[in-house]
Amino acid sequence: MRIMCKIKALLRRFAKESDGTVALEAVIVVPFLFWAFLASYVYFDAFRQTSVNIKANFTVGDLLSRETAAVDDGYIDSMQSLFTFLAKGNSSPRIRITVAMWDEEEAAYSLDWSEARGGAVALTETELNTMTDRLPSLIDNERIIVVESWSHFTPLFEVGLNESDIYQMSFTSPRFAPQLAWNRYPDS
């Protein structure tokens, strides 16, 4: 019985004592604060990379829309280089540029040409027409430049965000010419 009284007295004294509570609270809270800081950094970096990719994608589309001469492999290579420079070189950037026309009679897109760089694959007319729900409505015989881009995002720390490809798609109408032509024979 005497031992029980001593234990109760020790527990009461321990409950009244406040020395060391700040250190104990710090031991409990600091790991959560550190994780929250790392998570904020990783999520901000993911949103930043997405924003950079969107801007790079629209820049490529805007340059293509202003072109009045036919483009060739060298031009598309330079668009890949530009996208790589703008997006972040170590993120495995890939682009696919497609020019298509809406055919009202067929109620389908007609593929003018499609080129891809960085490991992406050129689009076929069948694949293009499976994407019609993601493409804008056009009038008969109107052309559109579709720029698709991918870049790989790897989070710096593991905080619940997985590695993934950031995909962007933009549409632009040719501005100064009725269409963006493809020059299959650039040296002739």
Secondary structure as the mmCIF struct_conf table of DSSP 4:
data_model
#
loop_
_struct_conf.conf_type_id
_struct_conf.id
_struct_conf.beg_label_comp_id
_struct_conf.beg_label_asym_id
_struct_conf.beg_label_seq_id
_struct_conf.end_label_comp_id
_struct_conf.end_label_asym_id
_struct_conf.end_label_seq_id
HELX_RH_AL_P HELX_RH_AL_P1 ARG A 2 LYS A 16
TURN_TY1_P TURN_TY1_P1 ASP A 19 GLY A 20
HELX_RH_AL_P HELX_RH_AL_P2 THR A 21 SER A 65
TURN_TY1_P TURN_TY1_P2 ARG A 66 ARG A 66
BEND BEND1 ALA A 69 ALA A 69
HELX_LH_PP_P HELX_LH_PP_P1 ALA A 70 ALA A 70
STRN STRN1 VAL A 71 VAL A 71
HELX_RH_AL_P HELX_RH_AL_P3 ASP A 73 ALA A 87
HELX_RH_3T_P HELX_RH_3T_P1 GLY A 89 SER A 91
STRN STRN2 ARG A 94 ASP A 103
TURN_TY1_P TURN_TY1_P3 GLU A 104 ALA A 107
STRN STRN3 ALA A 108 ARG A 117
TURN_TY1_P TURN_TY1_P4 GLY A 118 GLY A 119
HELX_LH_PP_P HELX_LH_PP_P2 ALA A 122 THR A 124
HELX_RH_AL_P HELX_RH_AL_P4 GLU A 125 THR A 130
TURN_TY1_P TURN_TY1_P5 MET A 131 MET A 131
HELX_RH_3T_P HELX_RH_3T_P2 THR A 132 ARG A 134
BEND BEND2 LEU A 135 LEU A 135
HELX_LH_PP_P HELX_LH_PP_P3 PRO A 136 SER A 137
TURN_TY1_P TURN_TY1_P6 ASP A 140 ASN A 141
STRN STRN4 ARG A 143 PHE A 153
BEND BEND3 LEU A 156 PHE A 157
BEND BEND4 VAL A 159 GLY A 160
STRN STRN5 SER A 164 THR A 172
BEND BEND5 ARG A 175 PRO A 178
STRN STRN6 TRP A 182 TRP A 182
BEND BEND6 ARG A 184 ARG A 184
TURN_TY1_P TURN_TY1_P7 PRO A 186 ASP A 187
#
